[in-house]
Amino acid sequence: MTKPDILNELGLRPIINASGTMTTLGASMMVPEAVEAMAAIGPHFVEMGELHKQASRVIAKATDAQAGTVTASTAAGIALAIAACMTGSDLGRIEQLPDITGMKDEVVVQLGHLVDFGHPIDQDIRITGCRVRLIGQATESKIHQLEHALGPNTAAALYVVSHHTARFGMLGLKEFCDACHAQHVPVIVDAASEYDLKKFLADGADLVIYSGHKFLGGPTSGLVAGKKELIRATYLQNHGIGRPMKVGKESICGVMAALEAWGRRDHEAIRAREKAILDLWFDTLSPLTGIEVRISSDPTDNPIERLHVQIDETQTRISAWELASRLAQGPTPVIVRGEYLGSGAFELDPCNQKDGQPEVLLERFKQELETARTQNAGPEESFAEIRRRQAAQLVSWPD
Ligand SMILES: *Cc1c(COP(=O)(O)O)cnc(C)c1O
């Protein structure tokens, strides 16, 4: 049963999402297979341990791992994977956390990997009771720095694969794993947004974590895959610090269905559709005065291309951030990818466009440019002012 009017009923605006899969926008469009599975399991009682076993099989098959488990989110998966490395399958230790007495209590991570995807990632480490042991500098880390940090107190090492990290100068995953394994330290990879479900385990990771609600189009959830013993210890955190972040039967069934649907999806056809959208955007925007567009590939090699839109505000009379902010207003907000706003550019991501939306986006874009060109809108907010206003808005919720 679908409710086409639910946004209207709730008084929410329909979004044209050209930014990607963002938690603040409700992550992704769930695939129909996931929606059906969630509705189907809803009215039933299930033996949760058995359901989790089925999920383990589905995840193991998709990732070539020994086992897998479903968590409430990637963030939860990171915290529970770290807890697993501290406690093993010892139920006493599992209940003892976040008191770390008698356990290894350091997680090694490269400074350039300390990202913020809605909150600072180090909080996922600290929530277990562990301390963060940083190595390297913001833009560079060296193998001797990793080797120096590893020791008898190291519970795990965390490696982040993401466009948010420092792009250059970081240690490669294979050399990172080799150094950690030489000291018997397990490596946990945060691959929340990565399409390749096998590469990181194949490169040596002991545990890898994916988001269920990004490219997979599942419900809010995380997938942890890897070595059976560590997966078991991750699952057992449901009887410890995992309880406040538990995942329900509906999300487990939903993400299993999404994972299976991902395996059957016609990826070529989807790529072709995205390419057609990019071409349309490129051809329409490139002749506009003060706008310079180019196709940009994904920084972590996911098979996605986006349109990079550079704004020359001396010609457009509107800055990139002001344009992004105006596009996000009105009855059909267009949300662009804001990663490069500070450098006078933004990106348009085709992968979440519903039919008809790429054209509406272009209309809104041209309209806003025309308004900026013909009206004297007065002095603009600076980038810093916009960020301050957004922060003030956040802390005044629910007003
Ligand atoms: C999105 C993201 C997360 C958070 O994923 P959730 O499943 O929403 O918790 C963590 N790490 C990276 C690199 C991400 O991109």
The ligand as an SDF file (V2000), in Angstrom:
LIG
                    3D

 15 15  0  0  0  0  0  0  0  0999 V2000
   27.6430    8.1260    5.4010 C   0  0  0  0  0  0  0  0  0  0  0  0
   28.8860    7.7360    6.0390 C   0  0  0  0  0  0  0  0  0  0  0  0
   28.8850    7.1830    7.3200 C   0  0  0  0  0  0  0  0  0  0  0  0
   27.6380    7.0990    8.1140 C   0  0  0  0  0  0  0  0  0  0  0  0
   26.8040    6.1190    7.6100 O   0  0  0  0  0  0  0  0  0  0  0  0
   25.4530    5.7860    8.3720 P   0  0  0  0  0  0  0  0  0  0  0  0
   25.1010    4.4450    7.8240 O   0  0  0  0  0  0  0  0  0  0  0  0
   24.4910    6.8590    8.0140 O   0  0  0  0  0  0  0  0  0  0  0  0
   25.7650    5.7510    9.8250 O   0  0  0  0  0  0  0  0  0  0  0  0
   30.0730    6.7480    7.8720 C   0  0  0  0  0  0  0  0  0  0  0  0
   31.2240    6.8430    7.1980 N   0  0  0  0  0  0  0  0  0  0  0  0
   31.2780    7.3750    5.9590 C   0  0  0  0  0  0  0  0  0  0  0  0
   32.5960    7.4320    5.2620 C   0  0  0  0  0  0  0  0  0  0  0  0
   30.1110    7.8430    5.3470 C   0  0  0  0  0  0  0  0  0  0  0  0
   30.1760    8.3710    4.1170 O   0  0  0  0  0  0  0  0  0  0  0  0
  1  2  1  0
  2  3  1  0
  2 14  2  0
  3  4  1  0
  3 10  2  0
  4  5  1  0
  5  6  1  0
  6  7  2  0
  6  8  1  0
  6  9  1  0
 10 11  1  0
 11 12  2  0
 12 13  1  0
 12 14  1  0
 14 15  1  0
M  END
$$$$
